[in-house]
Amino acid sequence: MSKKKYFELDQPLRHPDHHRPVSRRDFLGQGFRAGMATVLGGSIFSLFANPRMAQAELSPDLEAMRELCGVSKFGAGKIPFICFDLAGGANIAGSNVLVGKQGGQLDFLSTAGYSKQGLPGDMVPSLTDAMGNSFVNNELGLAFHSDSQMLRGILNKVAIGNRAAINGAVIPARSENDTGNNPHNPMYGINRAGANGSLLALIGSQTSESGGNSMAPADLINAEVRPTKVDRPSDVTGLVDVGDLVGLLNQEDTVQVMESMYRISSAKLGKVNTRVSNDAVIKDLVKCGYMKSADLADRFGNPTALDPALDPDIVGPNGIFSTAEFENDREFRKAASTMKLVINGYAGAGTITMGGYDYHTGDRATGEIRDLRAGRCIGACLEYAARVGQPLMVYVFSDGSVFSNGMVDDSVEGRGKGVWTGDNQQTAASYFLVYNPVGRPQLIGGTADEQARHQQLGYMRPSGDVETAGSPAANNVNQLVQTVVLNYMALHGEQNNFASLFPNHGLGNASLMDSLTAFEPIR
């Protein structure tokens, strides 16, 4: 085809076959709206080689009170969880993550099936390129197409030595196109499974009930843990206000003042009889209030403790993002803000919504450059987990998907692949990646064939369409969420508790749930 003008990275997508955007979802999917972000300047604390070490410590007697008062420095101790909500109907299957027939990812589809998923006949994964290189890339355990731009973005951010500690699974599953009624978001379920943070339970980059573009399943919503909106560094640093003392004193002195207040109050309470039946409970509540104030000053009196812009692992010469990347790309700032809170245990789980993925624009280039940026954000989260030494589960989904009619975009950015012609929920899939500091997560199964079936939870028809009988998740988004939560619990060895936590689930009996579980426990 002749060279075709494509849409720039943050340029809104105007579709002649779509109505004018009127809803929040429309604006997000077509890239008319995205999370804004600001950049915070440095301070004297940025002179520390590692600002996370520049903090005071509570005295031993108050350290012992943390647990009694329900205060955790590292959240609930569960695996951090981040999901990427690619608003608009992004391509995942085939051109990014390989999805095959019943035998797994490498049980290849027909040439026509791959064409529908954007891969021309000379780039199907069963072949090799002109140099004899495979079109299958297994560097992250999960099989990607070797020319996947999403994979290229992930590998751009994940250090070579950390890739061998990652594995993943793909879930072929349909979801409706161009509707806000997809209950895709799993975060309330993840929280019910135990994920929590020392500051917040859940965060999300949108001010919606789910924290993202897609809805959460109605039966999982818990108003007590509604996600707090975080999509920029100032949202992160604004979460904690330790008052004026830190401005008047240094952090260490502030903590000592707070500790003294706790001890004086505790001593006085010991001499007071409140003359109510719950005397001990009331006194504990008062003492815990003072202890929590000291704890806040201890952990967050130093403004660098939360600020992603001042974390040298995130931004700077040795950071995941260069200073220029961080300052010039709002999506990088959004990802940095979320991963800072979740991976350090300040929040239990977070949603990152990225807009503009309704990219069936009659070319391929528009989608390729957006997939590349999504991959860089996904890779940044995985790399930061490796640097912090924490495990991490990253889940990637989109509302619907796209298809190609076989026409090829030969432009530099189009890379000789099929143009995205229109929406098609039949080609949809979701996937998750898991980082484990002690080594690559182990797939369930005693043979390679069994492991292949656990790496792909469901399957596609040779035509490139989701087989709706392949799994309970294949044609039911609520059950797709349940499948993701089941796999999160399985990473902790707690999948046997799933039925009691989610009594109305639709995943079938224990044997079927075992077939929907990818990995052996990692903790």
C-alpha positions in Angstrom: 0.0 0.0 0.0 1.1 3.6 -0.4 2.6 5.4 2.5 -0.2 6.5 4.8 -0.3 9.2 7.4 -0.8 7.8 10.8 -1.9 9.4 14.1 0.9 10.7 16.4 1.2 9.2 19.9 -1.1 11.6 21.7 -3.2 12.7 18.8 -6.9 11.9 19.2 -8.3 9.3 16.9 -11.3 10.5 14.8 -13.2 7.5 13.3 -15.6 8.3 10.4 -17.6 5.1 11.3 -18.0 6.1 15.0 -20.3 8.6 16.6 -18.8 11.7 18.0 -17.3 11.0 21.5 -19.8 11.9 24.2 -18.9 9.7 27.2 -15.8 9.4 29.4 -15.2 6.0 27.8 -15.4 7.4 24.3 -13.0 10.2 25.0 -10.5 7.8 26.6 -10.7 5.1 23.9 -10.2 7.6 21.1 -7.4 9.5 23.0 -9.3 12.8 23.4 -8.8 12.5 27.1 -5.9 11.1 29.2 -4.6 11.5 32.7 -2.7 14.7 33.1 0.5 14.9 35.0 2.9 17.4 36.6 6.6 17.3 37.3 7.8 18.1 40.8 11.2 19.8 41.2 14.0 18.4 43.4 14.8 19.5 46.9 17.7 19.3 49.3 16.7 15.7 50.0 17.6 14.7 46.4 21.2 15.0 47.5 21.0 11.7 49.4 22.4 8.8 47.4 19.3 6.8 48.3 16.6 9.0 49.6 14.6 6.0 50.9 17.3 5.5 53.5 17.0 9.1 54.8 14.4 8.5 57.4 14.2 8.3 61.2 13.3 5.1 63.0 10.7 4.6 65.7 12.0 3.6 69.1 11.7 -0.2 69.8 8.8 0.2 72.2 6.8 2.0 69.5 7.9 -0.4 66.8 6.2 -3.2 68.8 3.0 -1.1 68.9 2.7 -1.1 65.1 1.1 -4.5 64.9 -1.1 -4.0 68.0 -2.5 -0.8 66.3 -2.9 -2.4 62.9 -0.2 -0.3 61.3 1.9 -2.1 58.7 5.0 -0.6 57.1 4.6 -2.9 54.0 0.9 -3.3 53.5 -0.8 -6.7 54.0 2.3 -8.7 52.9 0.5 -9.9 49.7 2.0 -9.8 46.2 1.7 -6.2 44.7 -0.8 -6.1 41.8 -1.0 -3.6 38.9 -3.4 -3.8 36.0 -3.2 -1.9 32.7 -6.6 -0.9 31.3 -5.9 -0.1 27.6 -9.0 1.9 26.8 -10.7 1.4 23.4 -10.1 -2.1 22.3 -6.4 -2.8 21.8 -4.9 -5.8 20.0 -3.4 -8.3 22.3 -3.7 -11.8 20.6 -1.4 -12.8 17.8 0.5 -9.7 16.9 1.5 -9.2 20.6 0.9 -12.3 22.8 0.6 -15.6 20.8 -2.7 -17.4 21.3 -3.1 -20.9 19.9 -5.5 -23.8 19.7 -6.2 -26.4 22.5 -2.5 -27.4 22.8 -1.4 -24.0 23.9 0.3 -20.9 22.4 2.4 -22.9 19.9 -0.5 -25.0 18.7 -0.7 -22.7 15.7 -3.8 -21.1 14.1 -4.4 -21.0 10.4 -2.7 -18.4 8.2 -6.1 -16.7 7.7 -6.6 -16.7 11.5 -3.3 -14.9 12.0 -4.1 -12.5 9.2 -7.3 -11.5 11.1 -5.0 -10.8 14.0 -2.8 -8.5 12.0 0.0 -10.9 10.9 0.6 -11.4 7.1 1.4 -14.8 5.7 5.2 -14.2 5.8 5.1 -13.3 9.5 3.1 -16.1 11.1 4.8 -17.6 14.1 5.3 -21.1 12.5 7.8 -19.5 10.1 11.2 -17.9 10.4 12.3 -14.5 9.0 14.7 -14.0 6.1 17.6 -14.3 8.5 16.4 -17.6 9.8 15.2 -16.1 13.1 12.0 -17.4 14.8 8.9 -15.3 15.0 8.4 -16.6 18.6 10.0 -14.9 21.5 10.1 -16.7 24.9 12.4 -14.3 26.9 9.6 -13.6 29.4 8.4 -17.2 29.6 5.1 -16.3 27.9 5.4 -16.5 24.1 5.1 -13.2 22.3 5.5 -12.6 18.5 9.1 -11.6 18.0 8.0 -8.4 16.3 5.5 -7.4 19.0 5.8 -3.7 19.8 4.4 -4.4 23.2 7.2 -6.9 23.9 9.7 -4.5 22.5 8.6 -1.9 24.9 8.8 -4.3 27.9 12.3 -5.4 27.0 13.3 -1.8 26.6 12.8 -1.3 30.3 13.4 -4.7 31.9 17.1 -5.5 32.4 18.4 -8.6 30.7 19.2 -10.3 34.0 15.7 -9.8 35.3 13.8 -11.3 32.4 14.5 -14.9 33.5 12.5 -14.2 36.7 9.3 -13.4 34.7 6.6 -15.7 33.4 3.1 -15.2 32.3 -0.2 -16.6 31.0 -2.7 -15.5 28.4 -6.5 -15.8 28.6 -8.5 -15.8 25.3 -11.7 -14.0 26.3 -14.3 -11.9 24.5 -15.5 -8.5 25.7 -17.9 -6.1 24.1 -16.5 -3.3 21.9 -17.2 0.4 22.4 -19.2 0.1 25.6 -18.6 1.1 29.2 -20.4 -2.0 30.4 -17.5 -4.3 30.5 -16.9 -5.3 34.2 -13.2 -6.0 33.4 -11.5 -4.5 36.5 -10.4 -7.0 39.1 -9.1 -4.8 41.9 -12.0 -5.2 44.3 -11.5 -9.0 44.0 -7.8 -8.6 44.5 -8.5 -6.6 47.7 -11.0 -9.3 48.9 -8.2 -11.8 48.4 -6.1 -9.9 50.9 -4.2 -7.2 49.0 -4.0 -4.0 51.0 -1.5 -1.1 51.6 -0.1 0.7 54.5 -1.6 3.9 53.3 -4.4 2.9 50.9 -6.2 -0.2 49.8 -6.6 0.6 46.1 -5.5 3.3 43.7 -6.5 4.1 40.1 -5.7 6.7 37.5 -9.4 7.5 36.9 -12.0 9.0 39.2 -14.4 6.1 38.4 -15.8 3.5 40.8 -13.2 1.0 39.5 -10.3 3.4 39.3 -10.1 2.7 35.6 -11.9 2.9 32.3 -13.7 -0.4 32.5 -16.2 -1.2 35.3 -15.7 -3.5 38.2 -18.0 -6.5 38.7 -21.0 -5.1 40.7 -20.9 -8.0 43.2 -17.3 -7.2 44.2 -17.6 -3.5 44.7 -16.8 -2.4 48.3 -17.3 1.3 48.9 -14.9 1.2 51.9 -11.9 0.6 49.6 -13.0 2.7 46.6 -9.8 3.5 44.7 -8.1 6.8 45.3 -7.2 8.7 42.2 -3.4 8.7 41.5 -2.0 9.6 38.0 0.8 12.0 38.7 3.6 12.5 41.3 1.7 15.3 43.1 -1.1 12.9 43.8 1.4 10.6 45.5 3.1 13.3 47.6 -0.2 14.8 48.5 -1.4 11.6 50.2 0.2 12.3 53.6 0.2 15.6 55.6 2.4 15.3 58.7 1.5 18.9 59.8 3.7 21.8 60.7 6.1 20.1 63.0 8.3 18.8 60.2 8.6 22.3 58.8 9.7 23.6 62.2 11.9 20.7 63.2 14.0 18.1 61.3 12.4 14.7 60.8 14.3 13.0 63.6 13.3 15.6 66.2 9.7 15.5 64.9 9.5 11.7 65.5 11.0 12.1 69.0 8.3 14.8 69.8 5.5 12.5 68.6 7.0 9.6 70.6 7.1 11.7 73.7 3.5 12.7 73.2 2.6 9.0 73.0 4.5 8.1 76.2 3.1 11.0 78.2 -0.5 10.3 77.1 0.0 6.6 77.7 1.2 7.3 81.2 -1.7 9.6 82.0 -4.2 7.1 80.6 -2.9 4.5 83.0 -4.1 6.7 85.9 -7.5 7.5 84.4 -10.7 5.5 84.9 -13.1 6.4 82.1 -15.9 4.7 84.0 -17.2 2.9 80.9 -17.3 -0.8 80.2 -14.9 -0.5 77.3 -12.3 1.4 79.3 -9.4 -0.7 77.9 -10.6 -0.4 74.3 -10.9 3.4 74.6 -7.5 3.8 76.0 -6.0 1.6 73.2 -7.7 3.8 70.6 -6.3 7.0 72.1 -2.8 5.5 72.4 -2.9 4.1 68.8 -3.9 7.6 67.5 -0.7 9.0 69.0 1.4 6.0 67.7 0.0 6.4 64.2 1.0 10.1 64.2 4.5 9.2 65.2 4.5 6.5 62.5 3.5 9.0 59.8 6.3 11.4 60.8 8.7 8.4 60.9 7.9 7.2 57.4 6.8 10.3 55.5 8.3 13.3 57.3 10.9 13.1 54.6 9.2 14.2 51.4 11.4 11.9 49.3 9.8 8.9 50.8 6.9 8.9 48.4 8.0 11.1 45.5 8.6 9.0 42.4 10.4 11.9 40.8 13.1 11.8 43.5 13.5 8.0 43.5 16.9 7.3 41.7 15.6 3.9 40.7 12.8 5.5 38.8 14.2 8.7 37.3 17.7 9.8 36.5 21.0 8.6 35.0 20.5 5.1 36.4 16.7 5.2 36.6 14.2 3.2 34.6 13.1 6.5 33.0 15.5 9.2 31.8 14.8 12.7 33.0 13.6 13.6 29.5 11.3 10.6 29.3 9.8 11.4 32.6 9.3 15.1 31.9 7.9 14.7 28.4 5.5 11.7 28.7 2.5 11.8 31.0 2.0 8.0 30.7 5.5 7.4 32.1 4.7 9.7 35.1 1.4 7.9 35.6 3.1 4.5 35.6 5.9 5.7 37.9 3.4 7.1 40.4 1.4 3.9 40.5 4.3 1.5 40.8 6.0 3.6 43.5 2.9 3.2 45.7 2.0 -0.4 44.9 5.4 -2.1 44.8 6.5 -0.4 48.0 3.4 -1.6 49.8 1.8 1.8 50.3 -1.2 0.6 48.2 -2.4 -3.0 47.7 -3.2 -2.7 44.0 -3.5 -0.1 41.3 -5.0 0.5 37.9 -3.2 2.4 35.1 -5.6 3.5 32.3 -4.0 4.4 29.0 -6.2 6.1 26.5 -6.2 6.0 22.7 -6.3 2.2 22.1 -9.3 2.3 19.8 -6.7 2.4 17.0 -8.5 0.8 14.0 -7.5 3.9 11.9 -6.9 2.1 8.5 -3.2 1.9 9.1 -1.0 -0.2 11.4 1.5 2.5 12.5 -0.8 4.2 14.9 -1.4 1.0 16.9 2.3 0.0 16.8 3.6 3.2 18.4 0.9 3.0 21.1 1.6 -0.6 21.9 5.3 0.3 22.2 4.5 2.9 24.9 2.2 0.5 26.8 5.0 -2.0 26.8 7.5 0.5 28.2 5.1 1.3 31.0 4.5 -2.5 31.7 8.2 -3.1 31.6 8.9 -0.2 34.0 6.7 -1.8 36.6 8.4 -5.2 36.3 11.9 -3.6 36.4 11.0 -1.5 39.5 9.8 -4.6 41.3 13.1 -6.2 40.5 15.1 -3.3 41.8 13.0 -3.1 45.0 13.2 -6.9 45.4 9.4 -7.4 45.5 7.3 -9.9 43.5 4.7 -8.4 41.2 1.7 -9.5 39.2 0.8 -7.3 36.1 -2.5 -7.8 34.4 -3.2 -6.3 30.9 -6.7 -6.1 29.4 -8.7 -4.0 27.0 -12.4 -3.5 26.2 -12.9 -5.5 23.0 -10.3 -5.8 20.2 -9.6 -5.1 16.5 -9.2 -7.1 13.3 -7.3 -6.8 10.0 -8.7 -7.3 6.5 -5.3 -8.4 5.3 -4.2 -5.1 3.7 -0.6 -4.4 4.7 1.0 -1.1 6.0 4.5 -1.0 4.5 5.5 2.3 6.2 8.4 2.4 8.6 6.2 2.3 11.7 3.7 -0.1 10.1 6.4 -2.7 9.8 4.7 -4.6 6.9 1.8 -5.8 9.1 -1.9 -5.8 8.6 -3.8 -2.6 9.0 -6.4 -2.5 11.8 -9.7 -2.3 10.0 -12.3 -2.2 12.7 -13.5 -3.5 16.1 -13.8 -7.2 16.7 -14.5 -8.8 20.1 -13.8 -12.3 18.7 -10.1 -11.7 18.6 -9.8 -10.4 22.2 -7.5 -11.7 25.0 -6.0 -10.6 28.2 -2.7 -11.7 29.8 -0.7 -11.4 33.0 3.0 -11.4 33.8 4.5 -12.4 37.2 7.9 -11.3 38.5 9.4 -13.5 41.2 12.7 -12.3 42.8 13.9 -15.8 43.5 13.4 -17.1 40.0 10.9 -17.7 37.1 7.5 -18.7 38.3 6.9 -22.4 37.7 4.0 -23.4 35.5 1.7 -26.2 36.8 2.2 -29.5 35.1 4.6 -32.4 35.0 5.1 -32.4 31.2 5.7 -29.7 28.6 2.3 -30.3 27.1 0.5 -29.9 30.5 2.5 -26.7 31.2 1.6 -25.3 27.7 -2.1 -25.8 28.6 -1.7 -24.0 31.9 0.1 -21.1 30.2 -3.0 -20.5 27.9 -6.2 -20.6 29.9 -8.7 -21.3 27.1 -8.0 -21.4 23.4 -8.9 -20.0 19.9 -10.3 -21.5 16.8 -8.1 -21.9 13.8 -9.9 -18.9 12.3 -8.4 -16.6 15.0 -11.6 -16.3 17.0 -12.1 -17.1 20.7 -13.5 -20.5 21.3 -16.3 -19.6 23.7 -16.4 -23.2 25.1 -12.7 -23.0 25.9 -13.1 -21.7 29.5 -15.7 -20.0 31.7 -13.8 -16.8 31.1 -14.1 -17.0 27.3 -17.5 -15.4 26.9 -18.1 -13.8 30.4 -16.1 -10.9 31.6 -17.2 -11.4 35.2 -15.7 -14.8 35.1 -12.6 -13.5 33.4 -12.1 -11.3 36.5 -12.7 -14.3 38.7 -10.0 -16.2 36.8 -7.5 -13.5 37.3 -8.3 -13.3 41.1 -8.0 -17.1 41.3 -4.6 -17.0 39.8 -3.6 -14.2 42.1 -4.6 -16.3 45.1 -2.8 -19.3 43.6 0.5 -17.4 43.7 0.1 -17.3 47.5 -1.0 -21.0 47.6 -4.5 -19.9 48.7 -6.6 -21.0 45.8 -8.5 -23.4 48.0 -10.0 -20.4 49.8 -11.4 -19.0 46.5 -14.9 -20.7 46.8 -15.4 -19.4 50.4 -14.4 -15.8 49.5 -16.4 -15.8 46.2 -19.3 -18.1 46.9 -21.2 -17.1 43.8 -18.4 -17.6 41.4 -18.9 -19.3 38.0 -15.6 -21.1 37.6 -17.0 -24.6 38.3 -15.6 -27.3 40.5 -12.2 -27.7 42.0 -10.9 -29.7 39.0 -12.0 -27.0 36.5 -10.5 -24.3 38.7 -7.2 -26.2 38.7 -7.3 -26.1 34.9 -7.7 -22.3 35.0 -4.6 -21.9 37.3 -1.3 -21.1 35.7 1.5 -21.2 38.3 2.7 -22.9 41.4 2.8 -20.7 44.5 5.7 -18.2 44.7 5.2 -17.3 48.3 
